[in-house]
Amino acid sequence: MKTDLSEIGITDIKTINKIIGGINIERLGNHPIKLTTEMMTNLFNSTH
């Protein structure tokens, strides 16, 4: 399984932001780490 977005052809910020915009933070409520939109943005942008 590929984990780097660029490995699957996602390299531009506009597409990354669209992906982040589609994340439902409430559904991540059972994740052991409390995630925010800012954290997700930093995570996706750090792999770019």
Residue, then its C-alpha position, 0 to 999 in steps of 0.5 A: m500500500k502506497t502512503d505517499l500521495s505523490e506516489i499515486g499522482i497527487t502532487d498539487i496543493k489544490t488537490i491536497n486541499k480538496i482531499i482535506g476538505g472532504i475529511n469529516i473530523e467528527r468521524l475521526g473522534n475515535h482515533p487515539i490522537k485528537l486530529t484537527t484540520e490544521m494537523m491534517t493539512n500539515l500531514f498532507n503537505s509534509t508528504h508533498 
